[in-house]
Amino acid sequence: MGEHANKESHIATRDYLKIFAILFVITAIEFGIVYTALPRPVILIALFAMSAIKFGYVAAFFMHLKFDNRYLSWMFGAGMVLAVVFVTAMWFLRIA
Amino acid sequence: MSVDHHVTNTGIDNRKMGFWLFLASECMFFGSLLVGYLVYKGQSLTGPTAEELFDIPLTTVSTFVLLASSLFMVLAVAAIGRGDLKGLKTWIAATAGGGIIFLGFQVYEFAHFVDKGLYLGGSNSSLLGTTFYTLTGFHGVHVLVGVIWLLSILFTAMKKGMGKENTLDVELAGLYWHFVDVVWIVIFTVVYLVEAV
């Protein structure tokens, strides 16, 4: 593997490895925090936050959204926003 | 293999644009399945509960495997971007291997859950069984499709060879694979970890 930045990806191999290490550590923390005695709301917030961070790293770096045309981020983001709005609406409708 | 892309007013290849639109629609698809699980969570009248069934350590291992396969995929894309055919074949094979191992974990888990009395349908099914198997089952099918796609790229690379001009072909497969990984990141947290809290 070359250690120089790939012009197509703008990211060097070692940077991909660093990002993977971050994802690995976050996943390990997610697993561990579930078994702690922290209050449930704290654990839930931490889990969702860590999940969002992992999502962001994969989308930005592995899927190259950070380096690609902004149209792609808007398109994917629109799908994401619609999905989140739908899930939230259905969640609140269930208790309506 | 690849055709010369047309000049577009956005500067983005039409295939890439179209694929990201597809991924945006997939967000809605998995969002629907996820909310179906969440809305009926804890309301099963029969069958085992999620708390009784879920093996968090095992699922965490499968999550690590899928994460690693995402790393292998970016290395495959980087390899073809350099015109490194050997690197492409190595990392595509590793990615597909990771997907196959993940599917193995899923099959084991589903078999274990069925053994414990959790069913998708039929007279002994429950809300948990229906919603859980539908959500994770569709994700598993997406992984399987991804594995087939990756193996077809590997086969093409071995038989006909591939070069830098095929970078977008591999990149699109990479986008699909990373999306499947991202969906699992959400499922792992919302379905499994939240249950264990």
Boltz contact constraints between the chains, C-beta under 6 A:
constraints:
  - contact:
      token1: [A, 6]
      token2: [B, 78]
      max_distance: 6.0
  - contact:
      token1: [A, 6]
      token2: [B, 81]
      max_distance: 6.0
  - contact:
      token1: [A, 8]
      token2: [B, 81]
      max_distance: 6.0
  - contact:
      token1: [A, 9]
      token2: [B, 78]
      max_distance: 6.0
  - contact:
      token1: [A, 16]
      token2: [B, 74]
      max_distance: 6.0
  - contact:
      token1: [A, 20]
      token2: [B, 71]
      max_distance: 6.0
  - contact:
      token1: [A, 23]
      token2: [B, 67]
      max_distance: 6.0
  - contact:
      token1: [A, 27]
      token2: [B, 63]
      max_distance: 6.0
  - contact:
      token1: [A, 31]
      token2: [B, 60]
      max_distance: 6.0
  - contact:
      token1: [A, 34]
      token2: [B, 193]
      max_distance: 6.0
  - contact:
      token1: [A, 34]
      token2: [B, 196]
      max_distance: 6.0
  - contact:
      token1: [A, 34]
      token2: [B, 197]
      max_distance: 6.0
  - contact:
      token1: [A, 40]
      token2: [B, 197]
      max_distance: 6.0
  - contact:
      token1: [A, 43]
      token2: [B, 197]
      max_distance: 6.0
  - contact:
      token1: [A, 47]
      token2: [B, 189]
      max_distance: 6.0
  - contact:
      token1: [A, 47]
      token2: [B, 193]
      max_distance: 6.0
  - contact:
      token1: [A, 51]
      token2: [B, 185]
      max_distance: 6.0
  - contact:
      token1: [A, 51]
      token2: [B, 189]
      max_distance: 6.0
  - contact:
      token1: [A, 54]
      token2: [B, 185]
      max_distance: 6.0
  - contact:
      token1: [A, 55]
      token2: [B, 182]
      max_distance: 6.0
  - contact:
      token1: [A, 55]
      token2: [B, 185]
      max_distance: 6.0
  - contact:
      token1: [A, 58]
      token2: [B, 178]
      max_distance: 6.0
  - contact:
      token1: [A, 58]
      token2: [B, 182]
      max_distance: 6.0
  - contact:
      token1: [A, 62]
      token2: [B, 70]
      max_distance: 6.0
  - contact:
      token1: [A, 62]
      token2: [B, 74]
      max_distance: 6.0
  - contact:
      token1: [A, 62]
      token2: [B, 178]
      max_distance: 6.0
  - contact:
      token1: [A, 63]
      token2: [B, 175]
      max_distance: 6.0
  - contact:
      token1: [A, 63]
      token2: [B, 178]
      max_distance: 6.0
  - contact:
      token1: [A, 69]
      token2: [B, 12]
      max_distance: 6.0
  - contact:
      token1: [A, 71]
      token2: [B, 10]
      max_distance: 6.0
  - contact:
      token1: [A, 72]
      token2: [B, 20]
      max_distance: 6.0
  - contact:
      token1: [A, 75]
      token2: [B, 20]
      max_distance: 6.0
  - contact:
      token1: [A, 75]
      token2: [B, 21]
      max_distance: 6.0
  - contact:
      token1: [A, 75]
      token2: [B, 24]
      max_distance: 6.0
  - contact:
      token1: [A, 76]
      token2: [B, 20]
      max_distance: 6.0
  - contact:
      token1: [A, 76]
      token2: [B, 24]
      max_distance: 6.0
  - contact:
      token1: [A, 79]
      token2: [B, 24]
      max_distance: 6.0
  - contact:
      token1: [A, 79]
      token2: [B, 27]
      max_distance: 6.0
  - contact:
      token1: [A, 80]
      token2: [B, 27]
      max_distance: 6.0
  - contact:
      token1: [A, 82]
      token2: [B, 28]
      max_distance: 6.0
  - contact:
      token1: [A, 83]
      token2: [B, 27]
      max_distance: 6.0
  - contact:
      token1: [A, 83]
      token2: [B, 28]
      max_distance: 6.0
  - contact:
      token1: [A, 83]
      token2: [B, 31]
      max_distance: 6.0
  - contact:
      token1: [A, 86]
      token2: [B, 31]
      max_distance: 6.0
  - contact:
      token1: [A, 87]
      token2: [B, 31]
      max_distance: 6.0
  - contact:
      token1: [A, 87]
      token2: [B, 35]
      max_distance: 6.0
  - contact:
      token1: [A, 90]
      token2: [B, 35]
      max_distance: 6.0
  - contact:
      token1: [A, 94]
      token2: [B, 39]
      max_distance: 6.0
